[in-house]
Amino acid sequence: MVRATGRHVAFQGTVSVEGATMPNGELALGAWGEGFVDRRHPHTYAHELMVTMSAAAGPWRGAVSAGKGFVAFGTDDPMSRPPLHYPVNHHYSQILERAVVIAALGAGPVTVEGTVFNGDEPERPDQWPNWERFGDSWAGRLTVVPLPGAEAQVSRAHVASPEHRDGAGPAHEQWSASLRWDRPAIRLAPYVLVEWARTESSEGFFVFHSVLAEGALRLSRHQIYGRFERTDRPEELRVSDFRTQRPPIDDSLLGITRWTIYTAGGALRIRTIADAIALAAVVEASYGRVREITGGVFDPEVYYGRTSFLALTLALRARLGFEGHRMGRYGLPEAGHHH
């Protein structure tokens, strides 16, 4: 992040090398998106490239942001939240890696944001947005911060043909609402997020719901966290290696499954080097169940071999220099941040 002219102009860039470090995706319970099924896909190398101009006058504050980044919609990117593994609802609760223009206006505890962007999702790590489609999609978000660290948001988005790059696919109508409490500076550094999301496709013929709750506490060098999630997701025709075809063929949706996942984890900060690099050992366990809810032709037990799953992850997490930022919150003051 680089700021200039009295902090009224800022450049924000984030590079992701997941395309090189996990080119086949990361196995995660229920994860899906961008042509990957049952794996969390690699994000694009240029994850964020955003320029923001902001100003304030009296009680009012405003900002205009443009570039490649996150749509002002939904909740924080899972990358900046305590659990290691991404939730199933990543593509219902965040809209990312688009060419965006965002206008934000705030006064007191209230902020209103509007975004225009391109609907197409990237299909591979080195892909850029389809510039010809810029402006075919829009989103709005209302955020209220009634108390320090407390935040409520409601979002609405129309995403044109996200799964067909040339624009021939159905639109997604998306809603998101959440309550968040994050007080990293006080004892135990409590963090809580409760969110709900709903996505309609094919003019409401397919409807997907998601509820998620997660929280964390920190004491000295120790942190514990947990998450509960119940999310519906499409089950599409596989072409090879559990992948789906992009662009999708007609009638590729075989059914809708509902994933219920319980996650618990803990982290121990084991080393800080020169006050710049913090290392933490992490252990995380998840238990998930899946069932088909539409009466379609998709049988989870046939495709997955079973209907319940257990995942155990051991990791070393490194933080270099700073806590990161809330992706998609450009230009206006943030109501706290938890990493």
N, C-alpha and C positions, 0 to 999 in steps of 0.2 A: 504494500500500500504506500502510495506517495501522495502527499498533500502539498498544495501551493496556494499563493495569494491569500494568506491569512486563513487557511483551511477551508476556503470556499470552493476550491476545485480539488478533486481527488481522483486518482487512478487506482483501481483495485484489480489485481491479477492473481489468478490461481491456476497453477499447472498441475495436471494429474498425469502420472506415468503408469496408471493401472493398465493401459493397453500393452505395455511392455512387461509389467510384473505379473499380471494375471490375464494373459490374452484370451484364455478360454473361459474366463469368468470365475467367480468365487462361489463355491457351493454354499448355499444358505437356505434354510427352511422356507419354502414357499416363494423365494425371490423370483422375479420375472421382469421382462421389459426389453424393448429394443432388439427383438429378434433372439433374445436369450430366454430360455425357459428353464426354470429350476436352478438358475445361477444368477448371481448379481453381475450384471454386465460391466465391462470397463467403461468408465466415463471418458469423454473426449480429452485429448491432451490439453487443449485450451479450454479449461473448465470455466473460467471467468476472465473477461477482458472488459472492464466497465470504467467509464468516465462519468463523474458526477459533479454538477454545479449546484451549490446550495446557498441560501441566503435566509436572513431573519429580519423581521421588522415588527417591533412591539410584541404582541402575543403570538404573531404568526411566524411560521417557518415553512420553507418550501425547498424543493429539490427537483432537478431533472437529471435523469441518468440514461445513458445509452451505451450499447455495445453488445457483447455476447455474455449472457449470464442467466440469472434466475428471475423468473417472473414473480412479481409481487403477488404471491398467492400462497395460502396455506401456512404450514409450520416450518421450523428450521430444518435445514438439511441434516440427515442423520449423521453425517460426518462429524458434526460439531456437538453431538450428544453422547452421553456416557457409554451405552452399549457398543460393542464392536460390530456386530452383525447388523445389516440394514433390515428394517421391517419390510413386510410384504407390501405395505401401502405406499411405498416410495413414490410411485407414479400417480397416486391419487392425492397425496398431500403436498407434493412439490412438483413444479414444472420448471425444468432446468435446461441449460445449454441451448438457449434460443437467442435469436437476434431480437433485442428488446429496446423499447423506449418507455421509460417509466416516469410519470409525474406524481409527486407526493406533496401534500399540503397538510400542515398540522397546526393545532392551536391547543394549548393546555395538554390534557391527557389524551386527546383524540388525534389520530392521523388517518388520512384517506389517501389511497394510492390507486393509480390506474396504469395499466400496461397494454401496449399493442405489441404483437410479436408474430412469428411464423409458427404454424401449427406442427410442422414435421419434426419428429424426434430423430436424433442422429442414429445411424445404423452401425457405425463402427467408430473406433477411437479417433481416427484422423479426419473425420467428416465435419464440414462446416454447415451452417444452416442453409437451407434453400432460399436464397435472397429474393427470388421471384415471388415467394409466398409471404414475404413480410407484410404484416398488417391484416392477414386473414383471420387472426385470433385476438382475443382480448381477455382481460381479467381485471377485477377490482377487489380491493381489500380494505376493510375498516378495522383499525386497531385502537383499543382503549387501554390506557395504563392508569388505573385508579389509585394505585399505591406503589411505592418503590418495589420493584421486582415482580409485581403482579401485572399480568397482561391477558387480555381477551381479544380474539380476532375472529372475523367472519370473512370468508372469501367466496367469490364466484368467478368461474372462468368458462369461456367458450373456446374449445381447442379444435380447430378444423383439421380433420384427417391426420391425426398424429402418427398413425401406423402405415400410411401410404405417402411416400415422399413427394409424389407428383400431385397429391391432393384429391385422389379419386376415392378415398375411404370415408367412412362415416365420421361425423364430428363427435366429440366428447363434451358433455355438459357436466361441469365439475363444481362441487360445493365442499367447503371445508370450514370447520369451526373448532376453536381450541381455547383452553384456559392454561396458563403457564405461570409458575411461580419460581423465581430463581434469585437467591440471595447468597452469592458466593462469598461476600465479605463478612457474614455473620457466622457465629458458632455452628458447626456441623454443615455449613454451606448447603442448605436444603434446596433441592430442585425437584419440581413436579411438572409433568405435562400430561394433560388429558385432551384427546382430540377425537373428532368424528369427521368422516369424509364420505361423500357419495358421488359416484360417477355414473352417468347414463351414456349409452352408446346406441347408435342406430335408432335415433328419435325415441329413445326410452324403451326399446324392445329388450335391451340388456341393461340391468341395473346392478351395480356393485357397491357394497357397503363396507365400511371399516370403522372400528373403534379401537383405540389404543390408549394405554395409560402407562407411564413410566416415571421413575423417581430415583433419586440418589442422595446419599449423605456422605459427608467427608469429615474425618476426625484425624488431625495431624497428617500422617503420611498414608492413611488408609481411606479407601472409598468403597462403599457398597452400593449396588444399584439393582433395579429390577424392572421388568417390562411385561405387560400383558397385551396381547393383540388378537383380534378376531377380524379377519379380512377375507372378502370374496375376491376371486381372481378368475380370469378366463383361462380355459384349457383349450389350446389350439392344436391343430394338426401338426405333428412333428415330422420333419423331413430327414433329419439325421442328428445324432449326438444330442438328443433332447432339445434341439433347436427348432425354431419356427421359421417359416418362409417370410421374407420381407422383400417386396410388398406381399401381403397375405393374399391367398387365393379365395375365391368365393366359398362360403359355407365352411370356413376353416375352424369356426368355434364349435367344439364338441360338447361343451357343457361349462358349468360354473362350479368351482369348488370353494369351500370355506375352510380357511386355515386358522386354527386356534393355537397360539404359541405362548409359552411361558418361558421367560428368560431371567436368570439371576447371575450376577457377577460381582467380582471384587478386584480392586487394584491396590497395589502397594508401591509407593514411590521409593525407589531404591537408590537413586543417585541423581545429583544435580551437578553438572559440570560447568564451572565458570559462570554460574547464574544465568546460563543461556540454554543449556540442554538438560531437560528433565526426563529421566527414564523411569518407567513404571512397569512392574510385572502384573499381568492381568490373567485371570481365569474366568471363563464364562461358560455357562451351561444353558442349553435350551431344550425344551420338550415340546413337540408339536403334534397335532392331530389334524387330519384332513378328511373331509367328506364331500360327496357330490350333492348339490342342493337343487338342481334344476330338473332332475329326471331325464337327463340327456343320455347320450351313448358313451360318455366318459366314465370309466370305472377306475377310481384312484388306486385300488389294490392291484389291478392288472397293470397299470402304467408304472406305478412306483414300487410294486412288490409288497407293500404294506401300507397301513393307514396311520401309523404313529412312528415318530422319529425322535432320536436323541442326538444332540450335537454337543461336543465339548471342545473348547478352544483355549489354548495356552498361547500367550503373546507377550512380546516386549513392546511397549508403546513409548515412542519418543516424541517429545515436544520441543521444538527449537524456537526459543526466544520469546514467543508471545502466545496468547490463548486462542488465536484465530479470530474469526468474525462470523456474524450471523449472515449467511449467504442469502441474498434476496432482500436484505434490509439496507438499502443504499441511501446515503445522504442525510438522514435524519438521526437524531440521537437514539441510542439503543437503551432498552429498559433492562440492562443486565445481560450477562452471557455466561453460560456454563459449558465447560469443556470436559 
